[in-house]
Amino acid sequence: MKEPFSHSAPPVSSSDHDHIMDTQCPFCSVQCKMQIIEHPGQLRSTYTVQPKPNAASEGRLCIKGMNAYQHALSSSRLTYPMARIGGKLERVSWEEAYRLIKTNVTALQQQYGRDSIGVYGGGSLTNESAYLLGKFARVALRSKYIDYNGRFCMSAAASAVNKAFGIDRGLTNQLSEIPLAKCIILAGTNIAECQPTLMPYFDRAKENGAVIIAIDPRNTGTTEKADLHLKVKPGMDAALVNGMLKVLIEEGYANESFIDSRTKGYQDLKQHISELSLDHLAEITGVPAAQIRQAAELFGKAATGMVFTARGVEQQTDGYMAVRNFLNMVLVTGKIGREGCGYGAITGQGNGQGGREHGQKADQLPGYRSIENPADRAYIAGVWGVHVDDLPGKGVSAYEMMEKIHAEEIRALLVMGSNPVVSNPNANFVEEGLRKLQFLVVADMFLSETALIADLVLPTSSYLENGGTLTNLEGRVLLREESRAALGESKHDWEILCGIASQLGAEAYFPYSTAESIFEELRVASRGGIADYYGITYDRLRKEEGVYWPCPSVDHSGEKRLFEQRFAHPDGRAELISVDNHFPAEQVSAEFPLYLTTGRVLSHYLTGVQTRRSATLAARSFESFMEIHPKTAKKYRIEDAALVRLESKRGSIVVRSRHTTQIREDTVFVPMHWGDIQNVNKITNQALDPTCRMPGFKVCAVQVQSLVK
């Protein structure tokens, strides 16, 4: 497989007429730095893109980053507000747009109460915009209903890590320590296509003698790098780890001194594991017992080791418990808190880490504080200058907001930086609900599938225009500077929120003139919280090119490696927990005989709103597809490259088939980047994890039939 990234390029010469833009990629959680040089021409400008040296990607860019400027400069960008008039979206002024919001919000809240208005955010917003969105919902609207699409990205891992370790940061150590690990487990993560600029870290680990174990029902660019590939049945990760734990504990690979001094709950876990049969675990997971034993022994014998999980493990109805079991394995072997050892949740969205730390989630306040904790509420109320009793309580998760909309408990919704019509499970149900809203406002760069059904569309600035901070998967806070003026009449997300707040009479609480002025308040709001940014300033970020949190003071260097001496619980110990074998919420049947799992491809990002506007990226992957094993295809008479209908209990989609021996015979795969008739989330299952409320995107039962007679 060709490496899907470019190494550092030599400097490109520029003329006095060129416009140089120093920025960073808007896509995945690595947040690679880059320089874009605009070369003006008589008819049109041309562009040169080159990576910039940085600690995370070490000066690499992938194909998405190299072409990100194309969507930012696209002629299909929204450049002025539009309101639905006579059934069509027509141009209006910002003053008219703000008046429409004020009129509708005021009338609906007077008739149905403050919680009749909801706010739906995104994991690609800057920390400043994410922070302000949470404040806007709770201070300007005084509504409890706010959540964001990051619920579908990191909620299982975040909940599990918080409970096990007491603090949730994407990686417990630096990316630079990956080459020091002697055994690496990559569970449900396709880094080669989703975060390709990270792959050299794993290559260097292999050069240093590391063994890589991949857990995935498919063969991917990532599994090609692995020494051992456990081709688990979709949704059976927790049971697979139970098998590995059984070998680790019963074959003497448990680090007893670490367990005794730094964990609790081990005896219960040990008893639970002793009652399980390795042969039974092999049968239900689809992974041979010999392979389970081999994987456990490789990890147990290694002097250092790291475990990484991503959406394949987390987007399950037992995602929280599955991650807890992987954390059990890290703790039982004592592979954390020292060089070359740790756990990492591979964040998907550009600011999936920072976006969940400062108030977009239904249950959180800035600094990872809890909205249900009286002390946390009192502190944030003091920072915001409001009475603590005026802060609303806990709302519901992202998909549950869609249920509230369907039930007409939420009558209006502001969507910022997200495309819920495509990104939510059971998408037909979601679209039906959004169409029932009395007022839907969408702030976006493009007419996304969600914006197309909105009553009001507000144009937002792109990553080239909107400066602010983002937190990468390591917990490293980075500063992205503005590099060009906002296009047309578009505004920054935070400017839009301030404008609406002013119309609603809350201008005194939103006095900001720059992103930095918002960050200064965020610093104070996060101070003393789990995610403490107080010691981070724009000046430091410019000088140091990124600072890790927690960083409690300006003279603190930031915590590069967590848990060296103690965990973040009051007693300093990590929590081990027994995890039952779990089966997906939806099982195959005679009517729906195949498992469907979903994921990403190299050329696209999330729901494709941005990457499908890039000519280069769209040309590489211009339509969706279904991977199916040739034996399975023969059984159901599916020709290669034929149009097929995939159907579940919730709906159907049409995509093109792709025969491959790289997938299990009982499973088909469809990527998530397309809307309309190709929108795979029209058929995914809306069942939620009982702890973190993550939908079970990765497993549902489907039938397939050819559309070719």
NORJO-V725251 format. One line per field, one symbol per residue. ss: DSSP state (~ for helix, > for strand, _ for the rest). psi: psi as a letter, one per 20 degrees, with the letter a starting at -180 (. if undefined). burial: 1 if it has 16 or more other C-alpha atoms within 10 Angstrom, else 0. Layout:
ss=???
psi=???
burial=???
//
This chain:
ss=____>>____________>>>>>>________>>>>>>>______>>>>>>_________>>~~~~_~~~~~_________>>>>__>>>>__~~~~~~~~~~~~~~~~~~~_~~~>>>>>_____~~~~~~~~~~~~~~_____>>>~~~~__~~~~~~~~~~~_____>___~~~~~~__>>>>>___~~~~_~~~~~~~~~~~~___>>>>>__>____~~~__>>>______~~~~~~~~~~~~~~_____~~~~~~~>>_~~~~~~~~~___~~~~~~~~___~~~~~~~~~~~~~___>>>>>_~~~~____~~~~~~~~~~~~~~_________>>>>______~~~~________>>___>>___~~~~~~~~~~~___~~~_______~~~~~~~~~_____>>>>>___~~~~___~~~~~~~~~~__>>>>>>______~~~__>>>>>_______>>>>____>>>>>__________>_~~~~~~~~~~~___~~~_____~~~~~~~~~~~~___________~~~~~~~__>>_________________________>>__________________>>>>>>___________~~~_~~~~~~____>>>>_~~~~~~_______>>>>>>__>>>>>>>>>___>___>>>>>____~~~_~~~_____>______>____>>>>>>>___
psi=pqplrprpqqqpqqriiqopopaqpidaihmqqrppopnqrhgrqrqppqqqprhfikkqqahghhjhhghhjqijqpiqqpqopkiqoqprrhggghhggggggggghhhirhjipqpoaqjiqrhghgghggggghgghkqinpariihjgjhggggggghghipoqgqiaqhiigiipipppookpmhhhhmhiihhghghghhjjqppppopiqprhghhiqhpoomqqpjkgghghhgghggggijkipnhggghhjrqjghggggghhiqphgghgghijpqhhhggggghgghhphqqqpprbhhhhmrikgghgghhhhgggghikmqjrpjqaqponqgqgkhghhiikjhqhjqrqjkqpiiogggggghhghikrphiiprbpbrrghhhhhhghjkhphqpopokrmhhhiqrlhggghgghhiqhoppporhrnrhghhjqhppppqrrhhhoraqqoaiikopqpoqpirqqpcjqqqghhgghgghghjjkhhimjqirhhhghhhggghipirgnojhjprhgghhhilppqqqniqijpiqohpqkhhrrjqhijqqpqqppqpqqqhpqqahhniqppqrbrrhirpcjjhghiiogghhhhnirrropqqhhggghjloqpjqpqpppaiiaqrprpqoppjjqqhjqqpprjjqacijohiiirpipqphgikpqmhiprprqpqqio.
burial=0001111000000000011111111111111111111110000000011111001111111111111111110000111111110000101101001101110111011000111111111111111111111111111111111111111111111111111111111111111011111111111111111111111111101100011111111111111011011111111111111111111110001110001001110100110110010100110111111011111111111101111111111111111111111111111111111111111111111111111111111111111111100001111110010001001111111111111111011111111111111111111111101111101111111111111011111111111111111111111111111111011001111111111111110100110100110111111111111111111111001000011111110000111111100111000111111111111111010001011111111111111111111101110010011111110110000111011111111111111111110011111111111110011111111111100111111111111101000
//
